[in-house]
Amino acid sequence: MADFRLRPATRQDFTAIRALIRETGINPFGLEWSRFLVAESAAGEFIGCAQLKPHSDGSLELASLAVIPAWRGRGVARALIEAQLSAAPRPLYLTCRAELGPFYEQFGFHPLRREAMPPYFQRLSRLAEIIGKLLQEQMLVMKTGEP
Ligand SMILES: CC(C)(COP(=O)(O)OP(=O)(O)OC[C@H]1O[C@@H](n2cnc3c(N)ncnc32)[C@H](O)[C@@H]1OP(=O)(O)O)[C@@H](O)C(=O)NCCC(=O)NCCS
């Protein structure tokens, strides 16, 4: 039985969301609390989050997915992703480190070539290519079109 639950974020979650995103080192921009779904333990502790982030080119991104270390490997991210996928229109995009590609493929996402990306992700991907060369890390842009 699940020992956590999901709920829409409230303004009071913002500090915990921002702290977790900072700790995990993922994109710290655009953390608008009202777009987030949060996971909390049976004791009411904040344990993870994910948001649906709209971009000016009309694309929508599954973003800011993070789970606190003590709760990893227990299906919290899976629950957050599945809940967001059940509510989100398609297509839906995300960006991730290349090593997480297989993780997101489980949920129907596939990597995109740059020509197939919406303008926001093309710009990000060009920037990530330059930074990635310096950091020796590759970024993927992924998409799911299936409802
Ligand atoms: C990536 C992250 C969100 C996964 O959270 P989690 O709650 O541990 O993931 P889950 O327990 O729901 O795992 C779901 C499935 O993916 C698998 N999985 C987890 N991490 C994986 C990885 N790095 N690569 C491949 N598969 C992975 C699990 O084995 C599990 O499979 P199963 O259900 O068949 O057992 C978590 O490690 C995290 O917060 N990392 C730091 C932030 C981050 O990198 N976020 C992603 C930004 S793109």
The ligand as a Gaussian input file, in Angstrom:
#p B3LYP/6-31G(d) Opt

LIG

0 1
 C       15.124000      10.788000     -10.818000
 C       14.250000      10.754000      -9.559000
 C       13.159000      11.824000      -9.649000
 C       13.612000       9.353000      -9.443000
 O       12.728000       9.371000      -8.320000
 P       12.276000       8.009000      -7.574000
 O       11.111000       8.339000      -6.711000
 O       13.461000       7.400000      -6.922000
 O       11.837000       7.097000      -8.802000
 P       10.829000       5.849000      -8.712000
 O       11.076000       5.118000      -7.431000
 O        9.437000       6.314000      -8.946000
 O       11.306000       5.018000      -9.954000
 C       10.413000       4.685000     -10.991000
 C       11.081000       3.648000     -11.832000
 O       12.217000       4.202000     -12.515000
 C       13.400000       3.458000     -12.219000
 N       14.485000       4.422000     -12.085000
 C       14.702000       5.271000     -11.053000
 N       15.807000       6.040000     -11.286000
 C       16.272000       5.645000     -12.504000
 C       17.383000       6.023000     -13.304000
 N       18.273000       6.997000     -12.895000
 N       17.555000       5.429000     -14.523000
 C       16.694000       4.462000     -14.952000
 N       15.625000       4.058000     -14.222000
 C       15.435000       4.625000     -13.021000
 C       13.108000       2.736000     -10.919000
 O       13.854000       1.547000     -10.859000
 C       11.612000       2.472000     -11.025000
 O       11.335000       1.337000     -11.795000
 P       10.282000       0.242000     -11.237000
 O        9.031000       1.008000     -10.934000
 O       10.165000      -0.711000     -12.370000
 O       10.945000      -0.307000     -10.015000
 C       15.111000      10.988000      -8.255000
 O       16.233000      10.141000      -8.288000
 C       15.585000      12.434000      -8.075000
 O       14.900000      13.266000      -7.451000
 N       16.786000      12.770000      -8.627000
 C       17.336000      14.129000      -8.518000
 C       16.550000      15.130000      -9.360000
 C       16.513000      14.747000     -10.818000
 O       17.513000      14.349000     -11.411000
 N       15.296000      14.889000     -11.408000
 C       15.070000      14.584000     -12.793000
 C       15.163000      15.839000     -13.587000
 S       15.020000      15.530000     -15.322000

